[in-house]
Amino acid sequence: MINASATLLAQMLEPHRIEFPNLGFGFSIDPTAFTVFGLDIQWYGIIITLGLILAIIYVFPRMKRFGIDSDRAVDAVIGGVLGGIVGARLYYVAMKWEDYNKGSLGETFKAVINTRNGGLAIYGGIIGAFIVGFIICKIRKVRILPMLDVTVLGLLIGQGVGRWGNFVNQEAFGTNTDLFVGMTGGTIQRTISNATQLGGSMYDSGIMWEKPVHPCFLYESLWCILGFVILALISKKRRYDGQILLMYMAWYGFERFFVEGLRTDSLMLGNIRVSQALSAIIFIVSVIIQIVMFFRIKRDPESFVLYASTEESRRLIEESRRKAMGIKGADAMMGAGDEIGDLSDDDDEIGILPDEDDDDDFFAEAEAKLAAAKNRAEDKAEDAIEAVKDKAEEAKDKAEKAVETVKDKVEDTAKAAEKKAEEAAKSVKEAAETAADKAEDAADAASDKYESLAKEHDERLSGGSGKGGHNKKKKHKKK
């Protein structure tokens, strides 16, 4: 048995040897880069740190494009990095607890915090970074969605670079492959040989240590770098806050779902590959939300305003700029109505490196735009005053016309009333005259009848002579 094992080891590559058989080249690299005071510094940590530094170099100069004040955001970034490291480690340890439980608290703790040989899970890092970063953003009053939009671009850089730490450690590899990029190595061969033994994690998997395997680290590295280039270009024309975050979720979730299916070291929950299941959920959710947002913007594009275009964003950035210039106290504060123009930069199309003297150019440009905005505000104020005067004159004219109209209507009404009164008086007069005539006619009729009766009476008394009291009566009437 010992001879068989020795023969098997003799057939394997040296532990630090890495080869690409189909490409015909290979080399050796020690995972330990150097030693300082007896402490081994691993290439894995150096590469992860390099990815972090490149991400920070890219992200910070471009925060103003997303409406973020970098002075406020730096706390969230630092907290997010620390939260990401802790979250990535805790996530991995939780899924591999049997490998880290050493029986005693002290030994277990040492095993948990020892990350020099790997043992970080990207999804745990994302979750940890989001939780800590979210809390600090709330405290520092930094908008979450635009902050996430810019930080996921840095995350793609960090992932694209950091995956090469897996390459040096010869981990995160896949099943056997005949592709031209298939790789192998001494550590890979030993890992497969041990895991395919009875009771091993790759037992009955069919994988063979002698054959090349999928370089899953390479697939993910290239995919993340390509994603960074694409999303960096799209970020210049984004339609709403959170759009780049959603696109990152779909982009990375799509790739990770398939690559995770190739890997031999997946974190398992029963028979489920945790990262693969999580990738599918993230991809589906992000695509659905993007479709909903597409139709909402198409229906009402004016209702979606980027935070970078708001007065709050411009005010906070300008306050930070003035403080950086040494303006302190109340002089550093800006009113909500003070405009400093469009703060979007004119960096290169992808935005990999900032322009030379970017900050100085920004300050000079902001000062010029501030002066121009002030002049525009004064012009607008003068125009507004003239407009108010014109409106006042117009209102005065309308009021005078209304008074004249009312006056004319009153006069017309008075004349009509006077005319009606005259007509009524005339009608009353005519009625009175008519009544008087009727009364006179009635009196004449009564008088005539009286005379007729008196005449008949006199005739009876005088025997028809026609003399008597009636004549005297008639004479009295004529007086």
C-alpha positions as CSV (number, residue, x, y, z in Angstrom):
1,M,0.0,0.0,0.0
2,I,2.9,2.3,0.9
3,N,4.6,1.5,-2.4
4,A,1.5,2.1,-4.4
5,S,1.1,5.5,-2.7
6,A,4.7,6.4,-3.4
7,T,4.3,5.3,-7.0
8,L,1.2,7.4,-7.3
9,L,2.9,10.5,-5.9
10,A,5.8,10.0,-8.1
11,Q,3.5,10.2,-11.2
12,M,2.0,13.5,-9.9
13,L,3.4,16.9,-10.5
14,E,5.2,18.8,-7.8
15,P,2.7,20.5,-5.4
16,H,3.6,24.1,-6.7
17,R,3.6,23.1,-10.4
18,I,0.8,24.3,-12.7
19,E,0.4,23.2,-16.3
20,F,-1.8,23.7,-19.3
21,P,-1.2,20.5,-21.2
22,N,-3.2,21.4,-24.3
23,L,-1.4,24.7,-24.6
24,G,2.0,23.1,-24.0
25,F,3.3,25.3,-21.1
26,G,3.6,25.3,-17.4
27,F,5.4,26.9,-14.5
28,S,5.8,26.7,-10.7
29,I,4.6,29.2,-8.1
30,D,4.7,29.0,-4.4
31,P,1.5,30.2,-2.7
32,T,3.7,31.9,-0.1
33,A,5.0,35.1,-1.6
34,F,7.5,36.0,1.1
35,T,7.9,35.9,4.9
36,V,8.0,38.8,7.3
37,F,9.2,38.2,10.9
38,G,8.3,34.5,10.6
39,L,4.8,35.3,9.2
40,D,4.1,33.8,5.7
41,I,2.5,36.3,3.3
42,Q,0.4,34.4,0.8
43,W,-0.2,35.4,-2.8
44,Y,-3.9,34.8,-2.2
45,G,-4.0,37.8,0.2
46,I,-1.8,40.0,-2.0
47,I,-4.0,39.4,-5.0
48,I,-7.2,40.0,-3.1
49,T,-5.7,43.2,-1.7
50,L,-4.6,44.3,-5.2
51,G,-8.2,43.8,-6.5
52,L,-9.5,45.9,-3.6
53,I,-7.0,48.7,-4.3
54,L,-7.9,48.8,-8.0
55,A,-11.6,48.9,-7.2
56,I,-11.1,51.8,-4.8
57,I,-8.9,53.7,-7.4
58,Y,-11.7,53.3,-9.9
59,V,-14.7,54.0,-7.7
60,F,-13.8,57.0,-5.6
61,P,-13.0,59.5,-8.4
62,R,-16.3,58.6,-10.1
63,M,-18.7,58.9,-7.2
64,K,-19.7,62.4,-8.1
65,R,-21.1,61.0,-11.4
66,F,-23.6,59.1,-9.3
67,G,-24.3,62.0,-7.0
68,I,-22.3,60.6,-4.1
69,D,-20.1,62.7,-1.8
70,S,-16.9,60.6,-1.6
71,D,-16.0,62.1,1.8
72,R,-19.2,60.7,3.3
73,A,-19.0,57.5,1.3
74,V,-15.5,56.5,2.5
75,D,-16.8,55.3,5.8
76,A,-19.4,53.1,4.1
77,V,-16.7,51.7,1.8
78,I,-14.3,50.9,4.7
79,G,-17.2,49.3,6.7
80,G,-18.3,47.4,3.6
81,V,-14.9,46.0,3.0
82,L,-14.6,44.8,6.6
83,G,-18.1,43.5,6.6
84,G,-17.4,41.7,3.3
85,I,-14.3,39.9,4.6
86,V,-16.1,38.8,7.8
87,G,-19.2,37.8,5.9
88,A,-17.3,35.9,3.3
89,R,-15.4,34.0,6.0
90,L,-18.5,33.3,8.2
91,Y,-20.5,32.1,5.2
92,Y,-17.8,29.7,4.1
93,V,-17.2,28.4,7.7
94,A,-20.9,27.9,8.2
95,M,-21.1,25.7,5.1
96,K,-17.9,23.8,6.1
97,W,-18.4,23.7,9.9
98,E,-17.2,20.2,10.3
99,D,-13.8,21.2,8.9
100,Y,-13.4,24.1,11.4
101,N,-14.9,22.6,14.6
102,K,-11.7,21.6,16.5
103,G,-13.4,20.6,19.7
104,S,-12.1,23.5,21.8
105,L,-13.1,27.2,21.5
106,G,-9.6,28.4,21.2
107,E,-8.5,26.0,18.4
108,T,-11.8,26.5,16.6
109,F,-11.4,30.3,16.7
110,K,-7.9,30.1,15.3
111,A,-9.0,27.9,12.5
112,V,-11.9,30.3,11.7
113,I,-9.7,33.4,11.5
114,N,-6.9,31.8,9.5
115,T,-7.7,32.9,5.9
116,R,-4.2,32.9,4.5
117,N,-4.9,29.7,2.5
118,G,-8.3,30.7,1.3
119,G,-11.8,29.9,2.5
120,L,-13.9,32.9,1.5
121,A,-17.3,32.7,-0.2
122,I,-18.2,35.6,-2.5
123,Y,-21.9,35.6,-1.7
124,G,-21.1,35.8,2.0
125,G,-18.8,38.7,1.2
126,I,-21.6,40.5,-0.7
127,I,-24.1,39.9,2.0
128,G,-21.7,41.1,4.7
129,A,-20.6,44.2,2.8
130,F,-24.2,45.1,2.0
131,I,-25.4,44.9,5.6
132,V,-22.5,46.9,7.1
133,G,-22.4,49.4,4.2
134,F,-26.2,49.9,4.4
135,I,-26.0,50.7,8.1
136,I,-23.2,53.2,7.6
137,C,-24.9,54.8,4.6
138,K,-27.9,55.5,6.8
139,I,-25.8,57.0,9.5
140,R,-23.8,59.2,7.1
141,K,-26.8,60.1,4.9
142,V,-25.6,58.5,1.7
143,R,-28.2,57.3,-0.8
144,I,-28.1,53.5,-1.0
145,L,-29.1,52.8,-4.6
146,P,-26.6,55.2,-6.4
147,M,-23.9,54.1,-3.9
148,L,-24.6,50.4,-4.9
149,D,-24.5,51.4,-8.6
150,V,-21.0,52.6,-8.4
151,T,-19.7,50.1,-5.9
152,V,-20.7,47.0,-7.9
153,L,-18.5,48.3,-10.7
154,G,-15.6,48.2,-8.2
155,L,-16.8,44.8,-7.1
156,L,-16.5,43.4,-10.6
157,I,-12.9,44.6,-10.7
158,G,-12.2,43.0,-7.3
159,Q,-13.8,39.7,-8.4
160,G,-12.0,39.7,-11.8
161,V,-8.6,40.2,-10.1
162,G,-9.2,38.3,-6.9
163,R,-10.1,35.0,-8.6
164,W,-6.4,34.7,-9.6
165,G,-5.7,34.0,-5.9
166,N,-7.7,30.8,-6.4
167,F,-5.4,30.0,-9.3
168,V,-2.2,30.3,-7.2
169,N,-3.8,28.2,-4.5
170,Q,-4.9,25.6,-7.2
171,E,-8.5,25.7,-5.9
172,A,-12.0,26.4,-7.2
173,F,-11.4,24.1,-10.2
174,G,-14.0,22.1,-12.1
175,T,-14.4,18.6,-13.5
176,N,-12.3,17.1,-16.2
177,T,-12.2,18.8,-19.6
178,D,-10.6,18.4,-23.1
179,L,-10.8,22.2,-23.8
180,F,-7.6,23.9,-24.8
181,V,-7.7,25.9,-21.5
182,G,-7.8,22.8,-19.4
183,M,-5.3,23.0,-16.5
184,T,-3.8,20.7,-13.9
185,G,-1.3,21.0,-11.1
186,G,0.4,19.1,-8.3
187,T,-2.0,20.4,-5.6
188,I,-5.0,19.8,-7.9
189,Q,-4.0,16.2,-8.6
190,R,-3.5,15.5,-4.9
191,T,-6.8,17.1,-4.0
192,I,-8.7,15.0,-6.5
193,S,-6.8,11.8,-5.5
194,N,-7.7,12.2,-1.9
195,A,-11.3,13.2,-2.5
196,T,-12.0,10.3,-4.8
197,Q,-11.0,7.8,-2.1
198,L,-13.8,5.9,-0.4
199,G,-15.9,8.3,1.6
200,G,-14.3,11.3,-0.1
201,S,-16.3,14.3,-1.4
202,M,-15.6,13.3,-5.0
203,Y,-16.1,9.5,-4.6
204,D,-18.1,8.1,-7.6
205,S,-17.9,11.5,-9.3
206,G,-16.0,10.0,-12.2
207,I,-13.3,12.8,-12.1
208,M,-9.7,11.6,-12.7
209,W,-6.6,13.3,-11.3
210,E,-4.6,12.5,-14.4
211,K,-6.7,14.6,-16.7
212,P,-6.9,18.4,-17.0
213,V,-9.8,20.2,-15.3
214,H,-11.9,23.3,-16.0
215,P,-10.2,26.5,-14.8
216,C,-13.3,27.9,-13.2
217,F,-11.4,30.8,-11.7
218,L,-10.4,31.9,-15.3
219,Y,-14.0,31.7,-16.5
220,E,-15.3,33.9,-13.7
221,S,-12.3,36.3,-13.9
222,L,-12.8,36.9,-17.6
223,W,-16.6,37.2,-17.2
224,C,-16.3,39.8,-14.4
225,I,-13.8,41.9,-16.3
226,L,-16.0,41.8,-19.4
227,G,-19.0,42.7,-17.2
228,F,-17.1,45.6,-15.7
229,V,-16.4,47.0,-19.2
230,I,-20.0,46.7,-20.3
231,L,-21.6,48.0,-17.1
232,A,-19.1,50.9,-17.0
233,L,-20.2,52.0,-20.4
234,I,-23.9,51.6,-19.6
235,S,-23.5,53.5,-16.3
236,K,-23.0,56.7,-18.3
237,K,-26.5,56.4,-19.7
238,R,-28.4,54.7,-16.9
239,R,-32.1,55.6,-16.5
240,Y,-32.7,55.2,-12.8
241,D,-30.8,54.6,-9.6
242,G,-30.3,50.9,-8.9
243,Q,-30.1,50.0,-12.6
244,I,-26.4,49.0,-12.6
245,L,-27.0,47.0,-9.4
246,L,-29.8,45.0,-11.0
247,M,-27.7,44.4,-14.2
248,Y,-24.8,43.2,-12.0
249,M,-27.0,40.8,-10.2
250,A,-28.3,39.4,-13.6
251,W,-24.8,39.3,-15.1
252,Y,-23.0,37.6,-12.3
253,G,-25.9,35.3,-11.3
254,F,-26.1,34.0,-14.9
255,E,-22.4,33.1,-15.1
256,R,-22.2,31.7,-11.5
257,F,-25.1,29.4,-12.1
258,F,-23.3,27.5,-14.9
259,V,-19.8,27.7,-13.5
260,E,-20.9,26.5,-10.1
261,G,-22.3,23.4,-11.8
262,L,-18.7,22.6,-13.0
263,R,-17.0,23.1,-9.7
264,T,-16.0,20.2,-7.5
265,D,-15.8,22.1,-4.2
266,S,-19.3,23.6,-4.1
267,L,-20.8,24.5,-0.7
268,M,-23.7,22.0,-0.3
269,L,-26.9,22.1,1.7
270,G,-28.1,18.5,1.4
271,N,-28.0,17.8,-2.3
272,I,-28.3,21.4,-3.3
273,R,-25.4,23.5,-4.5
274,V,-26.0,26.6,-2.4
275,S,-24.3,29.1,-4.6
276,Q,-25.9,27.7,-7.7
277,A,-29.4,27.9,-6.2
278,L,-28.8,31.4,-4.9
279,S,-27.4,32.5,-8.4
280,A,-30.6,31.3,-10.1
281,I,-32.8,33.2,-7.6
282,I,-30.7,36.4,-8.0
283,F,-30.8,36.2,-11.8
284,I,-34.6,35.6,-12.0
285,V,-35.5,38.3,-9.5
286,S,-33.2,40.9,-11.1
287,V,-34.5,40.2,-14.6
288,I,-38.2,40.5,-13.4
289,I,-37.5,43.8,-11.7
290,Q,-35.7,45.2,-14.7
291,I,-38.6,44.3,-17.0
292,V,-41.0,46.0,-14.6
293,M,-38.8,49.1,-14.4
294,F,-38.5,49.2,-18.3
295,F,-42.3,49.4,-18.7
296,R,-42.7,51.9,-15.9
297,I,-40.1,54.2,-17.4
298,K,-41.6,53.8,-20.9
299,R,-45.0,54.8,-19.5
300,D,-43.8,57.7,-17.4
301,P,-40.2,58.6,-18.0
302,E,-40.5,62.0,-16.2
303,S,-41.2,60.4,-12.9
304,F,-37.7,58.9,-12.7
305,V,-34.9,61.3,-11.7
306,L,-31.4,60.3,-11.0
307,Y,-30.1,61.2,-7.6
308,A,-27.1,62.9,-9.2
309,S,-29.5,65.4,-10.8
310,T,-31.1,66.5,-7.6
311,E,-30.4,69.6,-5.6
312,E,-29.6,67.5,-2.5
313,S,-26.8,65.7,-4.2
314,R,-25.3,68.8,-5.7
315,R,-25.5,70.7,-2.4
316,L,-23.7,67.9,-0.5
317,I,-20.9,67.6,-3.0
318,E,-20.5,71.4,-3.2
319,E,-20.3,71.6,0.6
320,S,-17.7,68.9,0.7
321,R,-15.7,70.7,-2.0
322,R,-15.8,74.0,-0.2
323,K,-14.7,72.4,3.0
324,A,-11.8,70.8,1.2
325,M,-10.8,74.3,0.0
326,G,-10.7,75.5,3.6
327,I,-14.1,77.2,3.7
328,K,-15.5,76.5,7.1
329,G,-18.7,77.1,9.1
330,A,-21.8,78.6,7.6
331,D,-19.8,79.7,4.5
332,A,-19.4,76.1,3.5
333,M,-23.2,75.5,3.4
334,M,-25.2,76.1,0.3
335,G,-28.8,76.9,-0.1
336,A,-31.1,74.4,-1.8
337,G,-31.5,76.8,-4.7
338,D,-27.8,77.2,-5.4
339,E,-26.9,75.4,-8.6
340,I,-23.5,74.2,-9.6
341,G,-24.4,72.6,-12.9
342,D,-24.0,69.1,-14.2
343,L,-21.4,67.3,-12.1
344,S,-20.9,64.4,-14.6
345,D,-17.3,64.0,-15.5
346,D,-15.8,63.7,-18.9
347,D,-13.5,60.7,-18.2
348,D,-12.6,58.1,-20.8
349,E,-15.5,56.1,-22.2
350,I,-14.9,53.1,-19.9
351,G,-13.6,55.1,-17.0
352,I,-10.7,52.8,-16.1
353,L,-8.4,55.6,-15.1
354,P,-9.3,59.1,-13.9
355,D,-8.2,62.1,-16.0
356,E,-5.1,64.0,-15.0
357,D,-5.7,66.6,-12.4
358,D,-9.4,65.5,-12.3
359,D,-10.1,67.1,-9.0
360,D,-8.6,70.5,-10.0
361,D,-10.5,70.5,-13.2
362,F,-13.7,69.6,-11.4
363,F,-13.2,72.5,-8.9
364,A,-12.5,75.0,-11.6
365,E,-15.4,73.8,-13.7
366,A,-17.7,73.9,-10.7
367,E,-16.7,77.5,-9.9
368,A,-17.3,78.5,-13.5
369,K,-20.7,76.8,-13.5
370,L,-21.6,78.3,-10.2
371,A,-20.9,81.8,-11.6
372,A,-22.8,81.1,-14.7
373,A,-25.7,79.7,-12.6
374,K,-25.7,82.9,-10.5
375,N,-25.9,85.0,-13.7
376,R,-28.7,82.9,-15.0
377,A,-30.6,83.2,-11.7
378,E,-30.3,87.0,-11.8
379,D,-31.5,87.1,-15.4
380,K,-34.4,84.8,-14.5
381,A,-35.2,87.1,-11.5
382,E,-35.4,90.1,-13.8
383,D,-37.5,88.3,-16.3
384,A,-39.8,87.2,-13.4
385,I,-40.1,90.8,-12.2
386,E,-41.0,92.0,-15.7
387,A,-43.5,89.2,-16.1
388,V,-45.1,90.1,-12.7
389,K,-45.4,93.8,-13.8
390,D,-47.0,92.8,-17.1
391,K,-49.4,90.6,-15.2
392,A,-50.3,93.4,-12.9
393,E,-50.9,95.8,-15.7
394,E,-53.0,93.3,-17.5
395,A,-55.0,92.7,-14.3
396,K,-55.5,96.4,-13.8
397,D,-56.8,96.8,-17.4
398,K,-59.2,93.9,-16.8
399,A,-60.4,95.5,-13.5
400,E,-61.1,98.9,-15.2
401,K,-63.0,97.2,-18.0
402,A,-65.0,95.3,-15.4
403,V,-65.8,98.5,-13.6
404,E,-66.9,100.2,-16.8
405,T,-69.0,97.2,-17.7
406,V,-70.7,97.2,-14.3
407,K,-71.3,101.0,-14.5
408,D,-72.9,100.7,-17.9
409,K,-75.1,97.9,-16.7
410,V,-76.1,100.0,-13.7
411,E,-77.0,103.0,-15.9
412,D,-79.0,100.8,-18.3
413,T,-80.8,99.3,-15.4
414,A,-81.6,102.7,-13.9
415,K,-82.9,104.0,-17.2
416,A,-85.0,101.0,-17.7
417,A,-86.5,101.4,-14.2
418,E,-87.2,105.1,-14.8
419,K,-88.9,104.3,-18.1
420,K,-91.0,101.6,-16.4
421,A,-91.9,104.1,-13.6
422,E,-93.0,106.7,-16.2
423,E,-95.0,104.1,-18.0
424,A,-96.6,103.0,-14.8
425,A,-97.5,106.6,-13.8
426,K,-98.9,107.3,-17.2
427,S,-101.0,104.1,-16.9
428,V,-102.3,105.2,-13.4
429,K,-103.1,108.7,-14.7
430,E,-105.0,107.3,-17.7
431,A,-106.8,105.0,-15.4
432,A,-107.7,107.8,-13.1
433,E,-109.0,110.0,-16.0
434,T,-111.0,107.1,-17.3
435,A,-112.5,106.6,-13.8
436,A,-113.3,110.3,-13.5
437,D,-115.0,110.4,-16.9
438,K,-117.1,107.4,-15.9
439,A,-118.0,109.1,-12.6
440,E,-119.0,112.3,-14.5
441,D,-121.1,110.3,-17.0
442,A,-122.8,108.5,-14.1
443,A,-123.5,111.8,-12.4
444,D,-125.0,113.2,-15.6
445,A,-127.1,110.1,-16.1
446,A,-128.4,110.4,-12.5
447,S,-129.1,114.1,-13.0
448,D,-131.0,113.5,-16.2
449,K,-133.1,110.9,-14.5
450,Y,-133.8,113.2,-11.6
451,E,-135.0,115.9,-14.0
452,S,-137.1,113.4,-15.8
453,L,-138.8,112.3,-12.6
454,A,-139.2,115.9,-11.4
455,K,-140.8,116.9,-14.6
456,E,-143.3,114.1,-14.5
457,H,-144.1,115.2,-10.9
458,D,-144.6,118.8,-11.8
459,E,-146.9,117.9,-14.7
460,R,-149.0,115.9,-12.4
461,L,-149.3,118.8,-9.9
462,S,-149.8,121.5,-12.5
463,G,-152.0,119.6,-14.8
464,G,-149.5,119.6,-17.5
465,S,-148.9,123.4,-17.6
466,G,-145.2,122.9,-17.4
467,K,-144.9,125.5,-14.5
468,G,-144.0,124.8,-10.9
469,G,-141.1,123.8,-8.6
470,H,-139.2,122.0,-11.4
471,N,-138.4,125.2,-13.3
472,K,-137.2,126.7,-10.1
473,K,-135.0,123.7,-9.6
474,K,-133.6,123.9,-13.1
475,K,-132.8,127.6,-12.6
476,H,-131.0,126.7,-9.3
477,K,-129.0,124.1,-11.1
478,K,-127.9,126.5,-13.8
479,K,-126.5,129.0,-11.3
